[in-house]
Amino acid sequence: MNIENTAVENKLDTTSTEQFVTFIIGNETYGIEVLKVQEIIGMTRITYVPNTLPYMKGVINLRGSVVPVIDMRKKIGMDEIAYNAFTVIIITEVKGKLIGMIVDSVQDVVTIPIQKIQDTIHFTSQIATDYIKGIGQIDNNLVIILDVDRLLTADEIAYIKNI
């Protein structure tokens, strides 16, 4: 092992950062990797699809493509609220499929140092944390970082791909 290379790797680890698009659901700030976000659109007409997943609102037409839309409040177990002028749909790619995520409002693109992101292994088993990648810290604020590729199970993805 080369000592110089190890020192360089350690130095890079302490300065490495990731960028996240942050958004609000309820009173909490969430984030997803900026590279996973295709675009952010205002609320638009959503076509209801019968007999779907409980948190799926329907589908939208995005420049000729049919995109399933999920309500993130329902997905994480919160009550639905009326959509307002701040409500947006974040278009993201989940395992090769475009998915729309309805959130209360979008905030910003933030850069978080890797060492300021902690994993979530300390949560109790009663909280579904499969799709939570970690908790990031920006100044005194916490950001719940979602892993969009784990947001939906393989069965849910297969179901959505058939829409």
C-alpha positions in Angstrom: 0.0 0.0 0.0 1.4 3.4 -1.0 1.2 5.9 1.9 1.0 8.9 -0.4 -2.0 7.5 -2.2 -3.8 6.7 1.1 -3.2 10.3 2.3 -4.6 11.7 -1.0 -7.7 9.4 -0.8 -8.3 10.4 2.8 -8.1 14.1 1.8 -10.6 13.6 -1.0 -13.0 11.8 1.3 -13.2 14.8 3.6 -13.8 17.2 0.8 -16.2 15.1 -1.3 -19.7 16.5 -1.7 -23.0 15.5 -3.2 -25.7 17.8 -4.7 -29.4 17.3 -3.9 -32.7 18.9 -4.9 -34.5 19.6 -1.7 -38.2 19.8 -1.2 -40.8 20.0 1.5 -43.3 17.4 2.6 -45.2 18.4 5.7 -42.7 20.1 8.0 -39.7 18.1 6.9 -37.1 18.8 4.2 -36.2 15.9 1.9 -33.6 15.6 -0.8 -32.8 13.5 -3.8 -29.6 13.4 -5.9 -29.7 16.1 -8.4 -28.6 13.7 -11.2 -31.8 11.7 -10.6 -34.1 14.7 -11.3 -35.2 15.1 -14.9 -37.3 18.2 -14.3 -39.7 19.9 -12.0 -43.1 20.9 -13.2 -46.1 22.7 -11.7 -49.2 20.8 -10.9 -51.0 19.7 -14.1 -54.0 17.6 -14.9 -53.6 14.1 -13.6 -55.6 11.3 -15.3 -56.9 8.9 -12.7 -56.1 5.2 -13.3 -58.5 2.8 -11.5 -57.4 0.0 -9.3 -53.9 1.3 -8.8 -51.5 1.5 -5.8 -53.0 3.5 -2.9 -50.5 6.4 -3.2 -50.6 6.6 -7.0 -52.6 9.6 -8.2 -52.6 8.6 -11.9 -50.7 9.5 -15.0 -49.7 12.7 -16.8 -48.8 13.4 -20.4 -45.2 14.7 -20.4 -44.5 15.8 -24.0 -46.1 12.6 -25.4 -44.9 10.2 -22.7 -47.2 8.7 -20.1 -45.7 9.3 -16.7 -47.1 7.7 -13.5 -47.5 10.1 -10.6 -47.3 9.2 -7.0 -48.3 11.4 -4.0 -45.3 11.4 -1.7 -47.4 12.4 1.3 -49.4 9.2 0.9 -46.2 7.1 0.1 -44.6 8.1 3.4 -47.8 7.7 5.4 -49.0 11.3 5.8 -52.5 12.7 5.2 -53.2 14.2 1.8 -53.7 18.0 1.6 -55.2 20.2 -1.1 -52.7 21.1 -3.7 -51.7 24.8 -3.9 -49.6 27.1 -6.0 -46.4 25.7 -4.4 -47.2 22.0 -5.1 -45.0 20.6 -7.8 -44.2 17.3 -9.5 -40.6 16.2 -9.5 -39.9 14.0 -12.5 -37.3 11.5 -11.6 -36.0 8.2 -13.0 -36.6 5.2 -10.9 -35.0 2.0 -12.2 -35.2 3.2 -15.8 -38.8 4.5 -15.6 -39.9 8.1 -15.4 -42.0 8.7 -12.3 -43.6 11.9 -11.1 -43.4 12.7 -7.3 -45.9 15.2 -6.0 -44.4 17.2 -3.2 -45.6 20.2 -1.1 -42.9 22.6 -2.5 -39.5 22.5 -4.0 -36.7 24.3 -2.1 -33.3 24.5 -3.6 -30.3 22.6 -4.9 -27.8 22.1 -2.0 -24.4 20.7 -1.7 -23.7 18.5 1.3 -20.3 17.3 2.3 -20.3 13.4 2.4 -19.1 13.5 6.1 -22.3 15.4 7.0 -24.5 12.6 5.8 -25.3 9.8 8.3 -27.0 6.6 7.5 -30.3 5.6 9.1 -29.5 2.4 10.9 -30.5 3.9 14.2 -34.2 4.2 13.4 -36.6 1.7 14.9 -38.0 -1.1 12.8 -41.4 0.5 12.9 -40.3 3.2 10.5 -40.0 2.2 6.8 -36.5 3.4 6.0 -35.8 1.2 3.0 -35.9 4.2 0.7 -34.1 6.6 3.1 -30.4 6.8 2.1 -29.4 9.0 5.0 -29.8 12.2 6.9 -27.8 15.2 5.7 -26.9 18.2 7.7 -26.7 21.8 6.4 -25.9 24.2 9.1 -28.5 23.4 11.8 -31.0 21.9 9.4 -31.5 18.3 8.6 -32.4 16.9 5.2 -33.8 13.4 4.8 -32.1 12.0 1.7 -34.2 9.6 -0.3 -32.8 6.8 -2.5 -35.2 7.0 -5.5 -34.2 3.6 -6.8 -35.5 2.1 -3.6 -38.6 4.3 -3.4 -40.7 1.6 -5.1 -40.4 -2.2 -4.7 -39.7 -4.4 -7.7 -43.4 -5.5 -7.7 -44.5 -1.8 -7.7 -42.1 -1.0 -10.5 -43.4 -4.0 -12.6 -47.0 -2.8 -11.9 -46.2 0.7 -13.0 -44.4 -0.3 -16.1 -47.6 -2.0 -17.3 -49.5 1.2 -17.1 
